[in-house]
Amino acid sequence: MSETDQPQKTHLLDNFSKVPCFRRSLLSGITGGLGAGVGYFFMTSNVRKSTQVGFGSYLIITMGVWFYCRYNFAQERIKQRQIKKAIQHQLLTEGTDQKPQDV
């Protein structure tokens, strides 16, 4: 058996690193949750409640950044498809008498 016949071993984190917006949302959530938890602890000195606030903030921030980033990613993909279609149409009609259309 040659090396090309063997399946490549992939780690779980390798798959997540290919997902758009995953890293940014996770890092934002961790940072925000840690900051909220530590800030709440400094104000109240209540360990249990500050842990809950920190974890809740982590979840909310991670999900918020994830959905915001994915929405912008989808909008960008739509614009890219429109531009690609317009360029293809321009290339097809270049040098002819056909008027350019709004695509």
C-alpha positions as CSV (number, residue, x, y, z in Angstrom):
1,M,0.0,0.0,0.0
2,S,1.3,3.4,-0.9
3,E,0.9,6.6,1.2
4,T,-1.8,7.9,-1.2
5,D,-4.0,4.9,-0.5
6,Q,-4.2,5.5,3.2
7,P,-6.9,7.9,4.4
8,Q,-5.7,11.1,5.9
9,K,-6.1,11.4,9.6
10,T,-7.9,14.6,10.5
11,H,-8.4,16.0,14.0
12,L,-11.7,17.4,15.2
13,L,-10.3,20.9,15.4
14,D,-9.1,20.7,11.8
15,N,-12.7,20.4,10.6
16,F,-13.9,23.3,12.8
17,S,-11.1,25.5,11.5
18,K,-12.5,25.3,8.0
19,V,-15.9,26.6,9.1
20,P,-16.1,30.4,8.3
21,C,-16.6,32.6,11.3
22,F,-16.0,29.8,13.8
23,R,-12.7,31.1,15.2
24,R,-13.8,34.7,15.4
25,S,-17.1,33.9,17.2
26,L,-15.4,31.5,19.6
27,L,-12.7,33.9,20.6
28,S,-15.1,36.8,21.0
29,G,-17.3,34.6,23.2
30,I,-14.5,33.5,25.4
31,T,-13.1,37.0,25.8
32,G,-16.5,38.5,26.5
33,G,-17.6,35.8,28.9
34,L,-14.3,35.9,30.8
35,G,-14.6,39.7,31.1
36,A,-18.2,39.6,32.2
37,G,-17.6,36.9,34.8
38,V,-14.5,38.7,36.2
39,G,-16.3,42.0,36.2
40,Y,-19.3,40.6,37.9
41,F,-17.1,38.9,40.5
42,F,-15.3,42.2,41.2
43,M,-18.6,43.9,41.8
44,T,-20.3,41.3,43.9
45,S,-17.6,38.8,45.2
46,N,-20.1,36.0,44.5
47,V,-18.2,33.2,42.8
48,R,-21.3,31.1,41.8
49,K,-23.3,33.9,40.3
50,S,-20.2,35.4,38.5
51,T,-19.6,31.9,36.9
52,Q,-23.2,31.8,35.7
53,V,-22.9,35.4,34.3
54,G,-19.7,34.6,32.6
55,F,-21.0,31.4,31.0
56,G,-24.3,33.0,30.0
57,S,-22.3,35.9,28.5
58,Y,-20.1,33.5,26.6
59,L,-23.1,31.7,25.1
60,I,-24.9,34.9,24.1
61,I,-21.8,36.6,22.6
62,T,-20.7,33.5,20.7
63,M,-24.1,33.0,19.2
64,G,-24.5,36.7,18.4
65,V,-21.1,37.0,16.7
66,W,-21.7,33.7,14.9
67,F,-25.1,34.7,13.4
68,Y,-23.9,38.2,12.5
69,C,-20.7,36.9,10.8
70,R,-22.6,34.1,8.9
71,Y,-25.2,36.7,7.7
72,N,-22.5,38.9,6.4
73,F,-20.7,35.9,4.8
74,A,-24.0,34.9,3.0
75,Q,-24.5,38.5,1.8
76,E,-21.0,38.6,0.4
77,R,-21.5,35.3,-1.4
78,I,-24.7,36.6,-3.0
79,K,-22.9,39.7,-4.2
80,Q,-20.0,37.6,-5.6
81,R,-22.5,35.4,-7.6
82,Q,-24.2,38.6,-9.0
83,I,-20.8,40.0,-10.0
84,K,-19.7,36.8,-11.6
85,K,-23.0,36.6,-13.6
86,A,-22.6,40.2,-14.7
87,I,-19.0,39.6,-15.9
88,Q,-20.1,36.5,-17.8
89,H,-22.9,38.4,-19.4
90,Q,-20.5,41.2,-20.3
91,L,-18.1,38.8,-21.9
92,L,-20.8,37.2,-24.0
93,T,-22.2,40.5,-25.3
94,E,-18.9,42.3,-25.8
95,G,-18.4,43.3,-29.4
96,T,-22.1,42.8,-30.3
97,D,-25.0,45.2,-30.9
98,Q,-26.8,43.8,-27.9
99,K,-27.3,46.4,-25.1
100,P,-26.0,45.5,-21.6
101,Q,-28.7,44.4,-19.2
102,D,-29.0,44.8,-15.5
103,V,-28.3,41.4,-14.0
